[in-house]
Amino acid sequence: MTTKTQTQTPVAAPRRAPRVKPYRVKLGSWWWALPALVLMLIVIYATTVAGGFFAFTNWSGLGPFDFVGLQNFVKIFQTPELIGSLWNTLFLAFGFLVFTNILGLLFALALNRSLKSRYVLRTLVFMPVVVSPIAVSYIWKFIFDYNGPLNQAMVAVGLPKQNWLASPTLAIWCVLIVMVWQNIGFVMVIYLAGLATVPIEMEEAAALDGASTFRRFRYVVLPMIQPSVAIATTLTLIQGLRVFDQVVALTGGGPAGATQTLALEVYQTAFTYQQFGFGAALALILSLLILVFSLAQQYATRDRSLKEA
Amino acid sequence: MFRYTKKTLAIEIIVLIAVAIMLLPFWILLVGSFKTLPDILSSAAVAPPTSPTFDNFVQLLSPASASSGNIWAGLLSSVIITTGSILLLVALGSVAAYGIARSTSKWSRRSFYLFLVAIILPTQLGTLPLYIGARTVGLVGNPWGMIIIYTGMLLPLSVFLYANFFRNLTPEYEEAAVIDGANRYQVFSKVVFPLMSPATGTVAILAGLIVWNDFFTSLIFLNGTSWQTLPVVMYSYVGSLVSQWNLIFAVVIVSMIPILAFYAFAQKKFIQGYAGGLKG
């Protein structure tokens, strides 16, 4: 933005007239932010720095501790179980990103303007977003139960019953389904906000020129909702990497670690096994993952139109 | 140009069916909570109860039952912590954002950047030291500690939302009040405070939902204490209920009612808050 204004300055710029200061009263000072600033610096910044510090120690959470250098990190990457958690986390995060965004976008397109029931349906699709992930997970735990509705449906259409949450291959998909289901409405709302900025005239013009529905979406609508795509994909990716509640409620990380995630490992290591330093090292890796992926994501979905212009 | 055609009607029907399927879990939850244990295990999950019963809720909430104390305490704890966090977030966040938005000093810009960076910063790493620190100063296991911690964590979001609002708010009303002889504290409390209610609504909804539904932080800081919030109470209660789905569903429903009631009451504001507020 700033570069743009600079380049637009006329070549023969007249010497800037002394700016007549409008009558301005002092309404607020920056130090009004001090109480909030101090609280935030303690709760967010200081603790994060401390976490980075403890990642290089063997502290148990009580008593004295030693510096152990990179030992925690070496141990993490030598523990197959933790590598498994890392892959599970990445699988859930990217699966969550892809499916939630596709379904959320489809609902947003469907409920954007033509349907008569769109307002009611938007409210209903968004409803799962407001309830707690723990509560939602318990409903789905029943659905996935061996004698539950999903297997009732399987039997009804002549398929064999499955041990959904107890199967090492299926359990992680169950967790993914619950995550996606709860957040379709959330993503839909972001895309609806983006779609509201696309003028109907532009779509009409493209339609008059003979563009098919798909081409109208691909070449007219999609470039215009690029900012929404960037926001929705980044937020879902971050949320996916942090997944905790659904795993705890549905599987507790099992069967045999098949649904273990990094956030769950951090919690168990630090609070169940009292290995604070090691837990902090895991948390550092998780935080770096979140930071790196969300920056990469921002870069990948950046608004290219500004650059081309 | 885009008229309501037969094709639109077909799409409308398909979407209606899709939404109905999507909401099936809520239906299963609702009918299940009125079934008896044998009924819920034998009947089709989507079928209404053969003999509807309130027993599950009675067993859960009546003062005589063992669980009810925990549930009511959890509800109270959740209400106190959520309300307290919202109040503190509104008080600290609005004043901070107003100071930042209406000042041109370099410090105002710098502090705003600190808040912005904190939004992006992953909170995972800080949680463990935060717990140790809070334990040291006695803020673990009581609602006041939780209120302070949630406020600290959500202040960046709240300052960001308020700052955006104040930047789009013309200072003319405030300047007029100054000319009429108000000092700047009066300007804030008498002029700005009433004007900022839309931003306050967004902050209250977003922060309120996050705090009310939060499980991770509250599990770490309150697990096993008498101030457990509703999600933690639900978690430990369900753990003791091995497959008694009728009772589990009753707990889940009780935990959902307050938030869904709010949602029914202000769904537009919820959706706007999410669409607009999370754009940062």
Boltz contact constraints between the chains, C-beta under 6 A:
constraints:
  - contact:
      token1: [A, 25]
      token2: [B, 175]
      max_distance: 6.0
  - contact:
      token1: [A, 25]
      token2: [B, 178]
      max_distance: 6.0
  - contact:
      token1: [A, 27]
      token2: [B, 102]
      max_distance: 6.0
  - contact:
      token1: [A, 27]
      token2: [B, 174]
      max_distance: 6.0
  - contact:
      token1: [A, 27]
      token2: [B, 184]
      max_distance: 6.0
  - contact:
      token1: [A, 28]
      token2: [B, 98]
      max_distance: 6.0
  - contact:
      token1: [A, 28]
      token2: [B, 99]
      max_distance: 6.0
  - contact:
      token1: [A, 28]
      token2: [B, 102]
      max_distance: 6.0
  - contact:
      token1: [A, 28]
      token2: [B, 103]
      max_distance: 6.0
  - contact:
      token1: [A, 29]
      token2: [B, 99]
      max_distance: 6.0
  - contact:
      token1: [A, 29]
      token2: [B, 103]
      max_distance: 6.0
  - contact:
      token1: [A, 30]
      token2: [B, 99]
      max_distance: 6.0
  - contact:
      token1: [A, 30]
      token2: [B, 103]
      max_distance: 6.0
  - contact:
      token1: [A, 30]
      token2: [B, 105]
      max_distance: 6.0
  - contact:
      token1: [A, 30]
      token2: [B, 107]
      max_distance: 6.0
  - contact:
      token1: [A, 30]
      token2: [B, 108]
      max_distance: 6.0
  - contact:
      token1: [A, 32]
      token2: [B, 95]
      max_distance: 6.0
  - contact:
      token1: [A, 32]
      token2: [B, 99]
      max_distance: 6.0
  - contact:
      token1: [A, 33]
      token2: [B, 96]
      max_distance: 6.0
  - contact:
      token1: [A, 33]
      token2: [B, 99]
      max_distance: 6.0
  - contact:
      token1: [A, 33]
      token2: [B, 100]
      max_distance: 6.0
  - contact:
      token1: [A, 33]
      token2: [B, 111]
      max_distance: 6.0
  - contact:
      token1: [A, 35]
      token2: [B, 92]
      max_distance: 6.0
  - contact:
      token1: [A, 36]
      token2: [B, 92]
      max_distance: 6.0
  - contact:
      token1: [A, 36]
      token2: [B, 96]
      max_distance: 6.0
  - contact:
      token1: [A, 36]
      token2: [B, 155]
      max_distance: 6.0
  - contact:
      token1: [A, 37]
      token2: [B, 111]
      max_distance: 6.0
  - contact:
      token1: [A, 39]
      token2: [B, 152]
      max_distance: 6.0
  - contact:
      token1: [A, 40]
      token2: [B, 118]
      max_distance: 6.0
  - contact:
      token1: [A, 40]
      token2: [B, 152]
      max_distance: 6.0
  - contact:
      token1: [A, 40]
      token2: [B, 155]
      max_distance: 6.0
  - contact:
      token1: [A, 43]
      token2: [B, 152]
      max_distance: 6.0
  - contact:
      token1: [A, 43]
      token2: [B, 153]
      max_distance: 6.0
  - contact:
      token1: [A, 44]
      token2: [B, 118]
      max_distance: 6.0
  - contact:
      token1: [A, 47]
      token2: [B, 126]
      max_distance: 6.0
  - contact:
      token1: [A, 47]
      token2: [B, 129]
      max_distance: 6.0
  - contact:
      token1: [A, 47]
      token2: [B, 130]
      max_distance: 6.0
  - contact:
      token1: [A, 48]
      token2: [B, 125]
      max_distance: 6.0
  - contact:
      token1: [A, 48]
      token2: [B, 126]
      max_distance: 6.0
  - contact:
      token1: [A, 50]
      token2: [B, 129]
      max_distance: 6.0
  - contact:
      token1: [A, 51]
      token2: [B, 125]
      max_distance: 6.0
  - contact:
      token1: [A, 51]
      token2: [B, 126]
      max_distance: 6.0
  - contact:
      token1: [A, 51]
      token2: [B, 128]
      max_distance: 6.0
  - contact:
      token1: [A, 51]
      token2: [B, 129]
      max_distance: 6.0
  - contact:
      token1: [A, 110]
      token2: [B, 15]
      max_distance: 6.0
  - contact:
      token1: [A, 114]
      token2: [B, 8]
      max_distance: 6.0
  - contact:
      token1: [A, 115]
      token2: [B, 12]
      max_distance: 6.0
  - contact:
      token1: [A, 121]
      token2: [B, 19]
      max_distance: 6.0
  - contact:
      token1: [A, 123]
      token2: [B, 267]
      max_distance: 6.0
  - contact:
      token1: [A, 124]
      token2: [B, 19]
      max_distance: 6.0
  - contact:
      token1: [A, 126]
      token2: [B, 271]
      max_distance: 6.0
  - contact:
      token1: [A, 130]
      token2: [B, 259]
      max_distance: 6.0
  - contact:
      token1: [A, 130]
      token2: [B, 263]
      max_distance: 6.0
  - contact:
      token1: [A, 131]
      token2: [B, 256]
      max_distance: 6.0
  - contact:
      token1: [A, 131]
      token2: [B, 259]
      max_distance: 6.0
  - contact:
      token1: [A, 132]
      token2: [B, 213]
      max_distance: 6.0
  - contact:
      token1: [A, 132]
      token2: [B, 231]
      max_distance: 6.0
  - contact:
      token1: [A, 134]
      token2: [B, 215]
      max_distance: 6.0
  - contact:
      token1: [A, 134]
      token2: [B, 231]
      max_distance: 6.0
  - contact:
      token1: [A, 134]
      token2: [B, 234]
      max_distance: 6.0
  - contact:
      token1: [A, 134]
      token2: [B, 235]
      max_distance: 6.0
  - contact:
      token1: [A, 135]
      token2: [B, 252]
      max_distance: 6.0
  - contact:
      token1: [A, 135]
      token2: [B, 255]
      max_distance: 6.0
  - contact:
      token1: [A, 135]
      token2: [B, 256]
      max_distance: 6.0
  - contact:
      token1: [A, 138]
      token2: [B, 238]
      max_distance: 6.0
  - contact:
      token1: [A, 138]
      token2: [B, 248]
      max_distance: 6.0
  - contact:
      token1: [A, 138]
      token2: [B, 252]
      max_distance: 6.0
  - contact:
      token1: [A, 139]
      token2: [B, 25]
      max_distance: 6.0
  - contact:
      token1: [A, 139]
      token2: [B, 29]
      max_distance: 6.0
  - contact:
      token1: [A, 142]
      token2: [B, 245]
      max_distance: 6.0
  - contact:
      token1: [A, 149]
      token2: [B, 45]
      max_distance: 6.0
  - contact:
      token1: [A, 189]
      token2: [B, 271]
      max_distance: 6.0
  - contact:
      token1: [A, 189]
      token2: [B, 274]
      max_distance: 6.0
  - contact:
      token1: [A, 189]
      token2: [B, 275]
      max_distance: 6.0
  - contact:
      token1: [A, 193]
      token2: [B, 275]
      max_distance: 6.0
  - contact:
      token1: [A, 204]
      token2: [B, 1]
      max_distance: 6.0
  - contact:
      token1: [A, 231]
      token2: [B, 279]
      max_distance: 6.0
  - contact:
      token1: [A, 244]
      token2: [B, 216]
      max_distance: 6.0
  - contact:
      token1: [A, 245]
      token2: [B, 215]
      max_distance: 6.0
  - contact:
      token1: [A, 270]
      token2: [B, 128]
      max_distance: 6.0
  - contact:
      token1: [A, 279]
      token2: [B, 128]
      max_distance: 6.0
  - contact:
      token1: [A, 280]
      token2: [B, 128]
      max_distance: 6.0
  - contact:
      token1: [A, 283]
      token2: [B, 124]
      max_distance: 6.0
  - contact:
      token1: [A, 283]
      token2: [B, 125]
      max_distance: 6.0
  - contact:
      token1: [A, 284]
      token2: [B, 125]
      max_distance: 6.0
  - contact:
      token1: [A, 286]
      token2: [B, 124]
      max_distance: 6.0
  - contact:
      token1: [A, 287]
      token2: [B, 122]
      max_distance: 6.0
  - contact:
      token1: [A, 287]
      token2: [B, 124]
      max_distance: 6.0
  - contact:
      token1: [A, 287]
      token2: [B, 125]
      max_distance: 6.0
  - contact:
      token1: [A, 290]
      token2: [B, 122]
      max_distance: 6.0
